Amino acid sequence: MPAARVRIGIVGCGKISDNHFQAYRRNPAVEVAAVCDVEPARAREFAAARGIPAAVGSVRELIGLGVDAISVCTPHPTHEAVVLEAVEHGVHVLCEKPLSITSGSVARMIDAAAEHGVVLATVFQRRFWEAARRIRSALDEGLLGTPMLGGVQVLLSRGAEYYDSAPWRGTWAADGGGALMTQSVHYIDLLTWYFGAPVEVSAKAGNFTHGDAIEVEDTAAAVVTFASGAIATVAATVSASPNMGMSLTLTGSNGATVRLSEYPEGSDARIEFWAVPGALEAGEAPLAAGFRADKTVDEVNADLQPLHARQLDDFVDALRHGRSPAVTGADAIRSLHVIEAIYESARTGRAVRIPGPDDAPEFEHLAATAGAAPAEAVTGA
Ligand SMILES: NC(=O)c1ccc[n+]([C@@H]2O[C@H](COP(=O)([O-])OP(=O)(O)OC[C@H]3O[C@@H](n4cnc5c(N)ncnc54)[C@H](O)[C@@H]3O)[C@@H](O)[C@H]2O)c1
């Protein structure tokens, strides 16, 4: 990577791309050299409004302009083709979540990036909250024991106007899923960041309130078992009204229980309570003054911009110093395994096993029974 500023290209000029532009614009080590969109007029408009020197209509042309790295802000099903084209030309990549809608596709991207010696990072900006990092650090320091029980609760609101805003939304082929794949993936990522490799899932999911507006699930509930033997529940919906945000609760083997919550969606996560043996720290009430349950998706995205900035700064720093970014392409695999297994379990009515490394279980007496129920393995890992 040259000592000069990193030349970035942004691919896709839709809702989230301005979060990327604003983050790069504030980073003195970056030059946003160009943008591209399959709708070239959209790219031109985006570039003109922000003083970006070039706007083109394809990834190939963007790469031809000599960018060092790209930010991929296109719909999920396009990610693999865009990422592979960049990687094969030696261009580093930061790709929006979900990196892909199948773990097999993610594996192909990881292999290609390794083969061509470039960085592949994926956006999970919620890992950059202070509250999220505090839990990770406490686990590293042994303050919470071994994670034993987890609970993810996603109580969001996405109505017809959201699904109508782009033709790819709410479809299996393009969105790859609903409340889980597009919204809950952030919290399932946090869960796997804390609990490690998932090994088995039992779940139910369905479209409860969206009728013909979507093909995918608006609501799901699952029990996830991890290689350690730990267990967690995921309860997710986009049918909540008003939008009540998201939370994650973790109980460790020493009895410690901590809860991170994002009320309302897009706000800075806070520690709702932090109960470690001998000490109890309580946060402010969830519905504190100023709580807003009526934010639009654009407002939520704008509120998440400071987190994008932290993750994009980390990506640029990783490129400049030849180190691995905080969230790599490989980090996308575990959350996708969980989501794929939830869909499979909901479809078949059976527990689904996730093939993975033979981690030594922490809770051996429980892990031994984790596969006792009839279980189907998900493939494509
Ligand atoms: N990290 C977050 O919190 C967050 C928030 C919102 C969206 N996202 C993710 O960002 C991605 C984009 O979402 P969005 O809401 O901005 O979508 P969008 O539909 O608003 O914008 C996508 C843009 O990409 C363009 N495009 C499509 N295919 C392309 C291609 N092959 N090459 C170049 N341009 C192409 C479209 O014309 C459109 O302008 C999705 O994967 C989504 O999940 C992440």
The ligand as an SDF file (V2000), in Angstrom:
LIG
                    3D

 44 48  0  0  0  0  0  0  0  0999 V2000
  -24.3980   -1.9820    7.9010 N   0  0  0  0  0  0  0  0  0  0  0  0
  -25.6410   -1.5230    7.9580 C   0  0  0  0  0  0  0  0  0  0  0  0
  -26.1470   -1.1550    9.0140 O   0  0  0  0  0  0  0  0  0  0  0  0
  -26.4420   -1.4550    6.6840 C   0  0  0  0  0  0  0  0  0  0  0  0
  -27.5520   -0.6090    6.5970 C   0  0  0  0  0  0  0  0  0  0  0  0
  -28.2500   -0.5570    5.3880 C   0  0  0  0  0  0  0  0  0  0  0  0
  -27.8510   -1.3670    4.3130 C   0  0  0  0  0  0  0  0  0  0  0  0
  -26.7870   -2.2030    4.4700 N   0  0  0  0  0  0  0  0  0  0  0  0
  -26.3680   -3.1120    3.3730 C   0  0  0  0  0  0  0  0  0  0  0  0
  -25.8520   -2.3320    2.3080 O   0  0  0  0  0  0  0  0  0  0  0  0
  -26.1920   -2.9650    1.0560 C   0  0  0  0  0  0  0  0  0  0  0  0
  -26.9230   -1.9310    0.1840 C   0  0  0  0  0  0  0  0  0  0  0  0
  -28.1020   -1.5580    0.8390 O   0  0  0  0  0  0  0  0  0  0  0  0
  -28.8550   -0.2000    0.4490 P   0  0  0  0  0  0  0  0  0  0  0  0
  -29.9900   -0.0920    1.3810 O   0  0  0  0  0  0  0  0  0  0  0  0
  -27.8900    0.9270    0.3400 O   0  0  0  0  0  0  0  0  0  0  0  0
  -29.3980   -0.6180   -1.0280 O   0  0  0  0  0  0  0  0  0  0  0  0
  -30.0260    0.3280   -2.1490 P   0  0  0  0  0  0  0  0  0  0  0  0
  -30.9370   -0.5300   -2.9490 O   0  0  0  0  0  0  0  0  0  0  0  0
  -30.5470    1.5950   -1.5360 O   0  0  0  0  0  0  0  0  0  0  0  0
  -28.7320    0.7460   -3.0340 O   0  0  0  0  0  0  0  0  0  0  0  0
  -28.0040   -0.1920   -3.7830 C   0  0  0  0  0  0  0  0  0  0  0  0
  -27.3620    0.5340   -4.9870 C   0  0  0  0  0  0  0  0  0  0  0  0
  -26.4880   -0.3890   -5.6320 O   0  0  0  0  0  0  0  0  0  0  0  0
  -26.6590   -0.2370   -7.0540 C   0  0  0  0  0  0  0  0  0  0  0  0
  -26.2090   -1.4880   -7.6860 N   0  0  0  0  0  0  0  0  0  0  0  0
  -26.8680   -2.6670   -7.7860 C   0  0  0  0  0  0  0  0  0  0  0  0
  -26.0670   -3.5940   -8.3680 N   0  0  0  0  0  0  0  0  0  0  0  0
  -24.8950   -2.9970   -8.6340 C   0  0  0  0  0  0  0  0  0  0  0  0
  -23.6720   -3.4410   -9.2170 C   0  0  0  0  0  0  0  0  0  0  0  0
  -23.5040   -4.7220   -9.6240 N   0  0  0  0  0  0  0  0  0  0  0  0
  -22.6720   -2.5530   -9.3550 N   0  0  0  0  0  0  0  0  0  0  0  0
  -22.8130   -1.2790   -8.9420 C   0  0  0  0  0  0  0  0  0  0  0  0
  -23.9510   -0.7970   -8.3800 N   0  0  0  0  0  0  0  0  0  0  0  0
  -24.9700   -1.6510   -8.2150 C   0  0  0  0  0  0  0  0  0  0  0  0
  -28.1390    0.0610   -7.2160 C   0  0  0  0  0  0  0  0  0  0  0  0
  -28.4150    0.6700   -8.4570 O   0  0  0  0  0  0  0  0  0  0  0  0
  -28.3810    1.0050   -6.0210 C   0  0  0  0  0  0  0  0  0  0  0  0
  -28.1060    2.3600   -6.3490 O   0  0  0  0  0  0  0  0  0  0  0  0
  -27.0560   -4.1870    1.4060 C   0  0  0  0  0  0  0  0  0  0  0  0
  -26.2710   -5.3600    1.3790 O   0  0  0  0  0  0  0  0  0  0  0  0
  -27.5470   -3.8950    2.8060 C   0  0  0  0  0  0  0  0  0  0  0  0
  -27.7790   -5.0440    3.6190 O   0  0  0  0  0  0  0  0  0  0  0  0
  -26.0790   -2.2450    5.6150 C   0  0  0  0  0  0  0  0  0  0  0  0
  1  2  1  0
  2  3  2  0
  2  4  1  0
  4  5  1  0
  4 44  2  0
  5  6  2  0
  6  7  1  0
  7  8  2  0
  8  9  1  0
  8 44  1  0
  9 10  1  0
  9 42  1  0
 10 11  1  0
 11 12  1  0
 11 40  1  0
 12 13  1  0
 13 14  1  0
 14 15  2  0
 14 16  1  0
 14 17  1  0
 17 18  1  0
 18 19  2  0
 18 20  1  0
 18 21  1  0
 21 22  1  0
 22 23  1  0
 23 24  1  0
 23 38  1  0
 24 25  1  0
 25 26  1  0
 25 36  1  0
 26 27  1  0
 26 35  1  0
 27 28  2  0
 28 29  1  0
 29 30  1  0
 29 35  2  0
 30 31  1  0
 30 32  2  0
 32 33  1  0
 33 34  2  0
 34 35  1  0
 36 37  1  0
 36 38  1  0
 38 39  1  0
 40 41  1  0
 40 42  1  0
 42 43  1  0
M  CHG  2   8   1  16  -1
M  END
$$$$
